Amino acid sequence: MKKHTLLTAAAMAACIVYSSYCAAENNTDNGNFQRPPTQYTSFEGVSSTLYPYVGRHVALLTTKSNLNKTVLKKIIDVMDRSYDYYQGVTGRTPEISKSYEDRTTIAVVSKTCGHACGNVGSTGIQLTPTAFDDLYNGILSKDEYNQTIFYEFGRNFWFYGDKLEYKDPDDADTVTTGFAVFMRFMVIENLGINPGPFHDQDFAYFKSEVKGLLARYLADPSLTWENTLKVGNAPDNPMDLGSTDLFASFLFKLQDMFGNEFVNKFWKEVDKRPDAATTQDAVDNFILAASAAARKNLTNLFLIEWRWPVSNKAQAEALKRFGNP
């Protein structure tokens, strides 16, 4: 059986340069993207009959067989391109957990671990009927794409727990979920699609509030890494955004400073770092990976301006590799 989940670097390049390659690979283009009903067992162990629609990387498993095919093709296309983006930025693919015809599954189920749920570091996303309806109806009525699926792909492509997660009792979720929060925006931006609202808030406003958290943090000299990111807190803000959003705000600022190329390099640099034995190791890994992606010694930026702890060892490594801060 031909595998579609993984594309070689050469194949990805061909997909970008030669649109006919993608058309040949993507079953949504040849009219043969619908499959017979199949049995799906959810993360919670519940079995149901679902209707598969397949693309290059993903298989969308719905509860209904009579949905608008044009909308379904749009959903699958954007899911495939989201997968391409995450794969390109991280340089990796998730381990196989949930799959259909060698494609990662996005399944509609009656109940999951929230509004939607994605396996961490492996394939498989589940959407509640409400989450799927938000996506489907948004495209059908306004050509708007609900943000949930792009966030959940950030779960599948989280490979950096050993490198960046804070150690107990510190708040590991700040970084783990912060990745998905930030990358959700990056996918939407890079795909050039029209995002729908976030919890009844205009998406552009939501994005501006996430980006603005850093300014709120810097404006209050009492706030430091120790009493925000480390312990799962964020500055007061109108949307009650948390530490995961503040973590994303720092990443937004690094992107603003060093361009989109920073994002394209950063996670690969994280992957090169040694596993972190302590929270300080994890913080050092983040700062040194950022310095490598920016090709500058950023230790003073983090230590003095952003009030993060930087170990003497990390400062020495940054000085040796990148010169003076």
C-alpha positions in Angstrom: 0.0 0.0 0.0 1.3 3.4 -0.9 2.1 5.6 2.2 0.8 9.1 2.2 1.6 10.2 5.8 5.3 10.9 5.2 6.6 13.0 2.4 10.3 13.1 1.6 12.0 16.5 1.5 12.3 16.1 -2.3 8.6 15.3 -2.5 7.7 18.4 -0.4 9.9 20.6 -2.6 8.2 19.1 -5.7 4.8 19.8 -4.1 5.7 23.5 -3.7 7.3 23.9 -7.1 5.2 21.7 -9.2 1.5 22.0 -8.4 0.7 19.0 -10.6 2.6 16.8 -8.1 0.3 17.8 -5.3 -2.7 17.3 -7.6 -1.6 13.8 -8.4 -1.0 12.9 -4.7 -4.1 14.5 -3.3 -7.2 12.3 -3.6 -9.5 15.3 -3.1 -8.5 16.4 -6.6 -9.5 13.3 -8.5 -12.9 12.9 -7.0 -12.0 9.6 -5.2 -11.6 11.0 -1.7 -14.7 9.4 -0.1 -14.3 5.9 1.4 -16.9 3.3 2.7 -17.9 3.5 6.4 -15.4 2.3 8.9 -15.2 1.4 12.6 -13.3 3.9 14.7 -12.4 3.4 18.4 -12.0 6.7 20.2 -9.2 7.7 22.7 -11.8 6.8 25.3 -12.3 3.3 23.9 -15.8 4.0 22.4 -16.4 2.4 19.0 -18.6 4.1 16.3 -19.2 3.9 12.6 -17.7 6.9 10.8 -17.4 8.1 7.1 -13.9 8.7 5.9 -12.7 11.3 3.5 -9.0 11.2 2.7 -6.3 13.6 1.6 -2.5 13.4 1.3 -1.8 13.3 5.0 -5.2 13.2 6.8 -8.3 11.2 6.9 -11.4 13.1 8.1 -13.9 10.7 9.8 -17.3 12.2 10.0 -20.6 11.0 11.6 -22.6 11.9 8.4 -22.3 10.7 4.8 -24.3 13.5 3.1 -22.2 16.5 3.8 -21.3 19.2 1.3 -18.3 17.7 -0.7 -16.9 21.1 -1.6 -16.7 22.1 2.1 -15.2 18.7 2.9 -12.5 19.1 0.2 -11.7 22.6 1.6 -11.3 21.1 5.1 -9.1 18.3 3.9 -7.0 20.6 1.8 -6.3 23.0 4.7 -5.6 20.0 7.0 -3.1 18.6 4.6 -1.4 22.0 4.2 -1.4 22.4 8.0 0.4 19.1 8.2 2.9 20.3 5.6 3.6 23.4 7.5 4.2 21.8 10.8 6.3 19.1 9.2 8.4 21.8 7.4 8.9 23.9 10.5 9.7 21.1 12.9 11.6 18.9 10.4 9.7 15.9 12.0 6.6 13.8 11.7 4.5 12.5 14.6 4.6 8.8 15.6 1.7 6.8 14.3 -1.0 6.3 16.9 -4.4 6.8 15.2 -4.4 6.3 11.4 -6.6 5.4 8.5 -4.9 4.2 5.2 -1.6 5.5 6.6 -3.0 9.0 7.2 -3.5 10.7 10.5 -7.1 10.7 11.6 -9.3 13.7 12.5 -12.4 12.0 13.9 -15.7 13.4 15.0 -16.8 11.7 18.2 -19.5 12.3 20.8 -17.1 13.0 23.6 -13.4 13.6 24.0 -10.9 15.3 26.4 -12.5 18.8 25.8 -13.9 20.7 22.9 -11.3 18.9 20.8 -8.4 16.7 21.6 -5.1 15.8 20.0 -2.5 13.1 20.8 0.7 14.7 22.1 3.6 13.8 19.8 1.7 11.3 17.8 -1.1 11.1 15.2 -4.8 11.4 16.0 -7.2 14.4 16.6 -10.8 14.2 17.8 -13.4 16.8 17.4 -16.7 17.0 19.3 -19.8 17.5 17.0 -19.8 21.1 18.1 -16.2 21.6 17.2 -16.7 20.0 13.8 -19.9 22.1 13.2 -18.0 25.3 14.0 -15.4 24.4 11.3 -17.9 23.0 8.7 -20.5 25.8 9.1 -17.9 28.5 9.2 -16.6 27.4 5.8 -20.0 26.8 4.4 -21.5 30.2 5.3 -18.5 32.6 5.4 -15.5 30.7 4.1 -14.0 31.1 7.7 -11.9 28.5 9.3 -12.4 27.8 13.0 -9.0 27.8 14.8 -9.4 24.6 16.8 -7.9 22.2 14.3 -4.7 24.2 13.8 -4.2 24.3 17.6 -4.7 20.5 17.9 -2.1 19.9 15.2 0.3 21.6 17.6 -0.4 18.7 20.0 0.5 16.1 17.4 3.7 17.9 16.5 4.9 18.6 20.1 8.3 16.8 20.3 10.1 18.9 22.8 9.0 17.9 26.2 12.4 16.5 27.1 14.1 19.7 26.0 11.8 22.5 27.1 9.2 21.4 29.6 9.6 22.8 33.1 10.0 20.2 35.8 7.6 19.5 38.7 6.4 21.4 40.6 6.9 24.1 38.0 4.2 24.5 35.3 5.2 22.3 32.3 2.0 23.2 30.5 3.1 26.8 30.0 5.5 25.6 27.3 3.7 22.5 26.0 0.4 24.3 25.4 2.2 27.5 24.6 3.7 25.8 21.5 0.2 24.9 20.3 -1.1 28.4 21.0 1.7 30.1 19.1 1.8 27.7 16.2 -1.9 27.9 15.7 -1.4 31.6 14.7 1.6 30.7 12.5 -0.3 28.1 10.5 -3.2 30.4 9.9 -0.9 33.2 8.8 1.2 31.0 6.5 -1.9 29.3 4.9 -3.4 32.7 4.2 -6.9 31.6 5.3 -9.7 33.6 6.9 -10.0 32.6 10.6 -13.3 32.5 12.4 -13.9 34.0 15.8 -12.3 32.8 19.0 -14.9 32.3 21.8 -17.1 34.9 20.2 -14.2 37.4 19.9 -12.9 38.6 16.6 -9.8 36.6 15.8 -7.7 39.6 15.0 -8.5 41.1 18.4 -7.7 37.8 20.1 -4.3 37.7 18.3 -3.6 41.3 19.2 -4.3 40.5 22.9 -2.0 37.5 22.8 0.8 39.5 21.2 0.2 42.4 23.7 0.8 40.3 26.8 4.5 40.9 26.6 4.0 44.6 26.8 1.7 44.2 29.8 4.4 42.0 31.4 7.2 44.5 30.7 5.2 47.4 32.0 5.0 45.9 35.4 8.5 45.6 36.9 7.2 43.3 39.7 6.6 40.6 37.1 9.4 38.1 36.3 9.7 34.7 34.7 9.6 33.2 38.3 6.1 34.6 39.1 4.6 34.2 35.7 5.7 31.4 33.3 7.3 29.3 35.9 4.1 29.1 38.0 1.4 29.3 35.3 0.5 33.0 35.7 0.1 35.9 33.3 -0.4 39.7 33.6 -4.0 40.9 34.0 -5.7 41.3 30.7 -9.3 41.7 29.2 -9.5 38.1 27.8 -8.2 36.4 31.0 -5.4 34.9 28.9 -2.9 32.7 30.8 0.8 31.7 30.9 0.5 29.7 27.7 -0.5 32.8 25.9 2.3 34.8 27.5 4.8 32.2 26.3 3.4 32.6 22.8 3.7 36.4 23.2 7.5 36.0 23.8 7.7 33.9 20.6 5.7 36.5 18.7 8.3 39.1 19.8 11.2 37.0 18.6 9.4 36.5 15.3 8.9 40.3 15.0 12.6 40.9 15.8 14.1 38.2 13.5 11.5 37.5 10.9 9.6 34.4 9.8 12.9 32.7 9.2 13.3 32.6 13.0 10.3 30.3 13.3 11.5 28.1 10.5 14.8 27.5 12.4 13.9 27.7 16.1 12.2 24.3 16.7 15.0 22.5 14.8 17.5 24.3 17.0 15.5 23.1 20.1 15.7 19.6 18.8 19.5 19.8 18.9 19.6 20.7 22.5 20.4 18.1 25.2 17.6 16.8 27.4 16.8 19.1 30.4 17.4 17.6 33.8 16.0 20.7 35.6 13.7 23.6 34.9 16.8 25.9 34.5 18.2 23.5 31.9 14.9 23.8 30.0 15.0 27.6 30.2 18.6 27.6 29.0 17.7 25.3 26.1 15.0 27.8 25.0 17.4 30.8 25.2 20.3 29.1 23.4 18.0 27.7 20.7 16.6 31.2 20.2 20.2 32.6 20.0 21.1 29.9 17.4 18.0 30.6 15.3 18.6 34.4 15.5 22.4 33.9 15.1 22.9 36.4 18.0 23.7 36.1 21.6 20.3 36.8 23.2 21.3 36.2 26.8 21.1 39.8 27.9 17.7 40.2 26.2 16.3 37.4 28.3 18.2 38.1 31.5 18.0 41.9 31.7 15.1 43.1 29.5 12.8 40.1 29.9 13.7 39.1 33.4 14.3 35.4 32.8 17.0 33.4 34.6 20.0 32.4 32.5 22.6 30.2 34.1 26.3 31.0 34.0 26.9 27.9 31.9 24.4 29.1 29.3 25.9 32.5 29.2 29.4 31.0 28.6 28.1 28.8 25.8 26.3 31.7 24.1 29.4 33.9 24.4 31.5 31.2 22.8 29.1 30.4 20.0 27.6 33.8 19.2 29.9 36.5 20.6 29.1 39.3 23.0 25.4 39.7 24.0 
